[in-house]
Each structure stands twice: as structure tokens, then as C-alpha cells.
Amino acid sequence: MKLAVVSAGLSQPSSTRLLADRLAAATVRAEEMDVETIDLRGHAHHLVDAMLSGFASQDLKPVLDSVAEADGLIAVTPTYASSYSGLFKSFVDVLDEEAVAGKPVLIGATGGTARHSLVLDYALRPLFTYLKAIVVPTGVYVASEDWAGTTLAARIDRAGAELAREMAGREKTVAADPFTDPVSFEDLLGGR
């Protein structure tokens, strides 16, 4: 199985990336799988170019393909203005409409205060539901004070185990290759 981890943290080091790494580790502890982590910070210019041109560059296409081909996804964003970050939304905007359809997704967010913890339920969960993803029940929001708390590890482990179970219980889907069975030019030009 393959797990794609998308982190929209802007700083280095990033608490968003730290949460993404911990969620990935918890998922792998529950079920062995290959993990590919994607830091959106390094693709910001490519995302804007794709939004303006409508095409993914040769640097961005492998990132989008990695998400589409993964068996599961962890998506973590910092909280801005009580929602996901613009960088995160830009990434979602350039994803193919069917890239995460039917795919198990674990959502996470970081923020400065616990007051924004509902970002998971009123911003991220509806976004991935709209994209037809299967969002696991436990999302993980981490405020600054939570890093030193005792309950964070248990929440991360529970969320990772839920994602691993959902991934293991699904049949592997293979994306259709549009070039596998091409229509000949004769058929196209002949009106058949």
C-alpha cells in the first residue's frame, strides 16, 4: 500500500510538518506501507503556474500523480482565518476532480489556539466530502499548548489506526490510462 502525506506548512521547521510526520508514523505502526511526504511549500510557484495556465508543470505533475495513485492520504494544513491555508486550497484546486474520490483521508490542522479546532469539521471535512473522499472519523487538531500535553499521542495513534484500517479494507483501484485503447484517426475522421 502507498500513503501520500501532504503538508501545507510554510515555515521550516514547521509544526504542520511535525504533525504530518507523526500521523504518518502512527499509520505505518498500524499497517506497513510506503510513505511519500509532499511539502507544498516547495511547490508554491508551480501551484500558481498551474492555476494560471491550467496545466501542471513537469515538477508538479509527479506530485499530483502521487496523490492520485496513493491508497490513502494524510492532509495537514496550518489554520489561517479560521480555515485551511491558501497554499493548501491552491493544491486542492489543481488536483484532478477524481484524484481522491473513494480514497481514505486523514485530516489534520495546526494553530495557535484551541479556539480554531473546529476547522477540521467546518472546513477540511466538508472540502474532502465534496471531493468524494472517505474521511476517517478522527481528525487531529493541534494548538500550540497541545504539543506538551499527554493526550496528543493517543489522538494521533487512534487517527492513524483508523486510516490504516480503512486503507487495508479497500480494494486497490488502478487509475485508467487514457492511452491504453486509443481511437484510430480513421475512426475519428470517418465519423465512426
VOBA-1610 file (N, C-alpha, C; in pm, whole numbers, padded with zeros to 5 digits, always signed):
BEGIN
Met+00084-00119+00000Met+00000+00000+00000Met+00088+00124+00000Lys+00032+00230-00053Lys+00105+00355-00063Lys+00025+00467+00005Leu+00093+00543+00090Leu+00033+00654+00162Leu+00097+00784+00117Ala+00016+00881+00074Ala+00066+01014+00041Ala+00035+01106+00158Val+00134+01187+00196Val+00120+01279+00308Val+00144+01419+00254Val+00044+01506+00264Val+00053+01643+00213Val+00058+01737+00332Ser+00165+01817+00339Ser+00184+01915+00445Ser+00191+02055+00385Ala+00104+02144+00433Ala+00098+02280+00379Ala+00166+02382+00471Gly+00256+02337+00555Gly+00328+02428+00644Gly+00416+02523+00565Leu+00427+02646+00613Leu+00505+02747+00542Leu+00643+02771+00601Ser+00660+02742+00727Ser+00789+02769+00791Ser+00873+02643+00795Gln+01002+02662+00823Gln+01092+02549+00843Gln+01176+02577+00967Pro+01168+02499+01073Pro+01082+02382+01088Pro+00934+02423+01098Ser+00847+02327+01073Ser+00705+02353+01068Ser+00629+02259+01162Ser+00543+02317+01246Ser+00461+02233+01334Ser+00361+02153+01250Thr+00322+02206+01135Thr+00232+02134+01045Thr+00302+02009+00991Arg+00426+02024+00951Arg+00502+01907+00902Arg+00525+01807+01015Leu+00551+01857+01136Leu+00570+01769+01250Leu+00445+01685+01274Leu+00328+01747+01267Leu+00204+01673+01285Leu+00187+01572+01171Ala+00214+01613+01048Ala+00202+01521+00934Ala+00293+01400+00952Asp+00415+01422+00996Asp+00509+01311+01018Asp+00461+01217+01128Arg+00406+01273+01235Arg+00357+01189+01344Arg+00234+01109+01303Leu+00146+01169+01225Leu+00029+01096+01176Leu+00072+00983+01082Ala+00170+01010+00997Ala+00221+00906+00905Ala+00284+00792+00984Ala+00363+00825+01086Ala+00428+00722+01167Ala+00323+00635+01239Ala+00217+00696+01288Ala+00112+00620+01356Ala+00040+00529+01259Thr+00020+00574+01137Thr-00046+00492+01035Thr+00041+00373+00998Val+00171+00395+00983Val+00264+00288+00948Val+00278+00188+01064Arg+00270+00236+01187Arg+00275+00144+01302Arg+00155+00049+01299Ala+00042+00097+01252Ala-00078+00013+01248Ala-00078-00082+01129Glu-00015-00042+01019Glu-00013-00124+00897Glu+00107-00081+00813Glu+00192-00176+00776Glu+00312-00143+00699Glu+00274-00093+00560Met+00336+00018+00517Met+00309+00077+00386Met+00420+00172+00348Asp+00425+00206+00220Asp+00521+00304+00170Asp+00461+00443+00189Val+00546+00538+00230Val+00501+00674+00257Val+00576+00772+00168Glu+00503+00862+00106Glu+00563+00972+00032Glu+00510+01102+00090Thr+00600+01185+00141Thr+00561+01312+00200Thr+00583+01426+00102Ile+00484+01511+00091Ile+00488+01624-00002Ile+00476+01753+00078Asp+00581+01834+00074Asp+00577+01967+00135Asp+00532+02065+00028Leu+00415+02121+00045Leu+00362+02213-00055Leu+00443+02342-00066Arg+00512+02377+00041Arg+00593+02499+00041Arg+00689+02504-00078Gly+00749+02393-00111Gly+00843+02386-00222Gly+00777+02387-00359His+00645+02377-00363His+00573+02373-00490His+00481+02494-00509Ala+00496+02595-00425Ala+00404+02709-00429Ala+00402+02777-00565His+00518+02803-00623His+00522+02868-00754His+00460+02779-00862His+00486+02649-00854His+00430+02556-00952His+00277+02551-00941Leu+00226+02563-00819Leu+00081+02563-00799Leu+00017+02686-00863Val+00078+02800-00843Val+00026+02923-00904Val+00033+02913-01056Asp+00144+02864-01108Asp+00157+02846-01253Asp+00047+02755-01306Ala+00018+02647-01235Ala-00086+02554-01279Ala-00223+02617-01273Met-00247+02700-01173Met-00376+02769-01164Met-00393+02868-01279Leu-00285+02935-01317Leu-00292+03035-01423Leu-00299+02972-01562Ser-00224+02864-01581Ser-00216+02804-01715Ser-00316+02691-01736Gly-00360+02630-01626Gly-00449+02515-01638Gly-00375+02383-01658Phe-00241+02388-01655Phe-00159+02268-01675Phe-00054+02257-01565Ala-00031+02135-01520Ala+00073+02111-01420Ala+00208+02104-01489Ser+00307+02169-01430Ser+00443+02166-01484Ser+00503+02027-01463Gln+00618+02004-01525Gln+00685+01875-01509Gln+00731+01854-01365Asp+00745+01962-01287Asp+00781+01948-01146Asp+00659+01917-01059Leu+00543+01966-01097Leu+00422+01947-01018Leu+00347+01818-01053Lys+00353+01775-01177Lys+00278+01658-01221Lys+00307+01533-01138Pro+00434+01502-01106Pro+00459+01383-01022Pro+00395+01394-00883Val+00386+01514-00831Val+00322+01535-00700Val+00173+01503-00709Leu+00107+01556-00811Leu-00035+01531-00830Leu-00060+01382-00858Asp+00026+01321-00937Asp+00014+01178-00966Asp+00032+01094-00840Ser+00123+01134-00755Ser+00148+01061-00631Ser+00023+01058-00543Val-00046+01170-00534Val-00169+01176-00455Val-00277+01089-00520Ala-00290+01100-00651Ala-00393+01024-00722Ala-00369+00873-00715Glu-00243+00830-00716Glu-00210+00688-00716Glu-00202+00627-00577Ala-00202+00708-00473Ala-00190+00657-00336Ala-00318+00583-00295Asp-00302+00490-00202Asp-00416+00417-00146Asp-00482+00495-00034Gly-00411+00591+00023Gly-00464+00674+00131Gly-00390+00806+00135Leu-00449+00903+00203Leu-00393+01037+00207Leu-00403+01094+00348Ile-00295+01158+00390Ile-00296+01241+00511Ile-00279+01384+00463Ala-00370+01472+00502Ala-00367+01612+00459Ala-00365+01701+00582Val-00258+01780+00596Val-00241+01864+00715Val-00212+02007+00671Thr-00282+02101+00733Thr-00267+02242+00698Thr-00259+02328+00824Pro-00188+02439+00816Pro-00199+02536+00925Pro-00335+02606+00914Thr-00380+02661+01024Thr-00508+02732+01025Thr-00483+02880+00999Tyr-00553+02934+00899Tyr-00548+03077+00867Tyr-00690+03128+00856Ala-00720+03237+00925Ala-00854+03298+00920Ala-00962+03193+00944Ser-00940+03108+01040Ser-01035+03003+01080Ser-01063+02899+00972Ser-00970+02879+00880Ser-00988+02781+00774Ser-00851+02726+00734Tyr-00848+02650+00624Tyr-00722+02599+00573Tyr-00646+02712+00505Ser-00517+02692+00485Ser-00433+02796+00427Ser-00459+02809+00277Gly-00423+02923+00222Gly-00435+02946+00079Gly-00349+02850-00001Leu-00231+02818+00050Leu-00143+02722-00017Leu-00210+02586-00028Phe-00273+02543+00081Phe-00344+02415+00081Phe-00459+02418-00018Lys-00536+02525-00019Lys-00650+02536-00111Lys-00603+02540-00256Ser-00491+02606-00282Ser-00436+02610-00418Ser-00402+02469-00464Phe-00346+02388-00375Phe-00315+02249-00410Phe-00442+02172-00444Val-00543+02186-00362Val-00669+02117-00387Val-00730+02164-00519Asp-00715+02292-00550Asp-00772+02347-00673Asp-00709+02289-00799Val-00583+02249-00793Val-00519+02194-00913Val-00525+02041-00920Leu-00572+01977-00814Leu-00591+01832-00818Leu-00700+01796-00918Asp-00685+01685-00984Asp-00791+01634-01070Asp-00914+01609-00984Glu-01031+01632-01040Glu-01157+01620-00965Glu-01175+01482-00903Glu-01122+01378-00965Glu-01140+01242-00917Glu-01018+01188-00841Ala-00920+01272-00814Ala-00794+01225-00755Ala-00811+01159-00619Val-00904+01207-00539Val-00922+01149-00406Val-01059+01084-00387Ala-01136+01073-00494Ala-01268+01010-00486Ala-01255+00866-00438Gly-01326+00832-00331Gly-01322+00698-00275Gly-01197+00665-00197Lys-01108+00762-00182Lys-00980+00739-00114Lys-00993+00773+00035Pro-00942+00687+00125Pro-00942+00720+00268Pro-00848+00838+00295Val-00898+00935+00372Val-00821+01055+00402Val-00827+01082+00552Leu-00710+01113+00608Leu-00698+01157+00746Leu-00665+01305+00742Ile-00747+01387+00810Ile-00726+01532+00809Ile-00663+01578+00939Gly-00579+01680+00928Gly-00514+01738+01045Gly-00491+01886+01023Ala-00479+01959+01132Ala-00453+02103+01124Ala-00378+02147+01248Thr-00304+02255+01232Thr-00232+02315+01344Thr-00275+02459+01356Gly-00261+02512+01477Gly-00297+02652+01501Gly-00244+02700+01634Gly-00254+02829+01655Gly-00201+02889+01775Gly-00290+02873+01897Thr-00418+02847+01874Thr-00512+02838+01986Thr-00615+02729+01960Ala-00664+02670+02067Ala-00764+02564+02056Ala-00897+02616+02005Arg-00916+02747+02006Arg-01043+02805+01960Arg-01070+02774+01813His-00968+02742+01737His-00987+02714+01595His-00996+02565+01562Ser-01013+02482+01664Ser-01011+02338+01642Ser-01126+02289+01553Leu-01232+02366+01542Leu-01343+02325+01456Leu-01311+02337+01308Val-01192+02388+01274Val-01151+02395+01134Val-01159+02258+01068Leu-01138+02154+01146Leu-01146+02019+01091Leu-01287+01988+01041Asp-01386+02026+01122Asp-01524+01988+01091Asp-01600+02087+01004Tyr-01562+02213+01004Tyr-01637+02306+00919Tyr-01560+02353+00796Ala-01435+02311+00780Ala-01360+02349+00660Ala-01301+02225+00590Leu-01218+02148+00658Leu-01150+02035+00594Leu-01242+01918+00562Arg-01322+01876+00659Arg-01411+01761+00635Arg-01509+01789+00519Pro-01575+01906+00516Pro-01663+01933+00401Pro-01588+01941+00268Leu-01466+01992+00268Leu-01388+02000+00145Leu-01363+01861+00088Phe-01317+01769+00173Phe-01288+01634+00125Phe-01415+01553+00099Thr-01523+01584+00168Thr-01650+01520+00137Thr-01697+01563-00001Tyr-01681+01690-00032Tyr-01714+01741-00166Tyr-01632+01669-00273Leu-01507+01638-00242Leu-01419+01568-00337Leu-01445+01417-00339Lys-01546+01373-00266Lys-01590+01233-00260Lys-01488+01141-00191Ala-01405+01195-00105Ala-01310+01114-00029Ala-01382+01050+00090Ile-01320+00949+00145Ile-01371+00884+00266Ile-01288+00938+00383Val-01341+01035+00455Val-01267+01098+00564Val-01285+01014+00691Val-01173+00971+00750Val-01182+00888+00871Val-01239+00972+00985Pro-01306+00907+01081Pro-01375+00981+01186Pro-01287+01074+01271Thr-01167+01029+01304Thr-01083+01108+01393Thr-00989+01197+01314Gly-01008+01328+01324Gly-00914+01425+01270Gly-00832+01477+01387Val-00716+01532+01359Val-00629+01579+01468Val-00597+01726+01449Tyr-00641+01807+01546Tyr-00606+01949+01551Tyr-00508+01967+01666Val-00401+02041+01641Val-00300+02063+01745Val-00278+02213+01762Ala-00314+02264+01879Ala-00283+02402+01916Ala-00145+02405+01980Ser-00089+02522+01993Ser+00047+02534+02048Ser+00063+02463+02181Glu-00036+02477+02268Glu-00024+02417+02402Glu-00041+02265+02400Asp-00094+02208+02292Asp-00117+02064+02286Asp+00011+01983+02270Trp+00116+02044+02217Trp+00239+01968+02194Trp+00297+01912+02322Ala+00276+01981+02434Ala+00329+01934+02562Ala+00227+01849+02638Gly+00107+01835+02586Gly+00001+01762+02654Gly+00019+01612+02648Thr-00061+01543+02726Thr-00049+01397+02735Thr-00147+01324+02644Thr-00247+01392+02591Thr-00348+01323+02511Thr-00318+01325+02361Leu-00223+01406+02317Leu-00196+01419+02175Leu-00152+01286+02112Ala-00063+01215+02177Ala-00013+01088+02122Ala-00126+00988+02103Ala-00219+00983+02197Ala-00332+00889+02186Ala-00423+00927+02070Arg-00447+01057+02050Arg-00531+01101+01938Arg-00465+01069+01805Ile-00334+01091+01797Ile-00260+01061+01675Ile-00263+00912+01645Asp-00240+00829+01747Asp-00242+00684+01728Asp-00380+00636+01683Arg-00486+00689+01744Arg-00622+00649+01707Arg-00651+00686+01561Ala-00615+00808+01523Ala-00640+00854+01386Ala-00560+00771+01285Gly-00434+00744+01315Gly-00350+00664+01226Gly-00404+00523+01210Ala-00450+00463+01320Ala-00506+00328+01314Ala-00635+00326+01231Glu-00717+00429+01244Glu-00840+00436+01164Glu-00807+00443+01015Leu-00708+00525+00979Leu-00670+00536+00838Leu-00614+00404+00787Ala-00528+00341+00865Ala-00468+00214+00823Ala-00575+00107+00803Arg-00673+00099+00893Arg-00782+00001+00879Arg-00864+00029+00752Glu-00893+00155+00729Glu-00972+00192+00611Glu-00896+00159+00483Met-00765+00185+00483Met-00684+00155+00364Met-00675+00004+00341Ala-00654-00072+00447Ala-00639-00217+00435Ala-00769-00284+00392Gly-00880-00225+00428Gly-01010-00284+00395Gly-01061-00249+00257Arg-00987-00171+00181Arg-01032-00128+00049Arg-00958-00204-00060Glu-01028-00224-00167Glu-00967-00286-00283Glu-00883-00183-00356Lys-00766-00224-00400Lys-00676-00134-00473Lys-00741-00094-00604Thr-00750+00037-00627Thr-00805+00085-00753Thr-00690+00132-00841Val-00702+00102-00968Val-00600+00141-01064Val-00661+00247-01155Ala-00593+00359-01164Ala-00641+00467-01250Ala-00636+00422-01395Ala-00742+00453-01467Ala-00748+00415-01609Ala-00650+00500-01688Asp-00575+00433-01775Asp-00482+00502-01862Asp-00555+00544-01988Pro-00568+00674-02014Pro-00645+00718-02131Pro-00580+00679-02264Phe-00457+00633-02261Phe-00386+00597-02384Phe-00384+00446-02408Thr-00449+00369-02323Thr-00448+00224-02335Thr-00521+00177-02461Asp-00636+00231-02487Asp-00717+00189-02601Asp-00757+00310-02684Pro-00662+00365-02759Pro-00692+00487-02834Pro-00783+00460-02953Val-00858+00562-02991Val-00942+00555-03110Val-00853+00593-03227Ser-00861+00515-03335Ser-00776+00543-03450Ser-00822+00671-03521Phe-00729+00734-03594Phe-00763+00854-03669Phe-00866+00822-03777Glu-00858+00703-03833Glu-00955+00664-03935Glu-01097+00666-03878Asp-01110+00613-03757Asp-01242+00614-03693Asp-01285+00755-03658Leu-01193+00835-03610Leu-01225+00974-03576Leu-01268+01053-03699Leu-01190+01041-03807Leu-01218+01117-03928Leu-01334+01059-04008Gly-01357+00931-03993Gly-01464+00866-04067Gly-01599+00878-04000Gly-01602+00938-03882Gly-01727+00958-03811Gly-01781+00831-03745Arg-01697+00732-03728Arg-01742+00609-03663Arg-01726+00615-03515
//
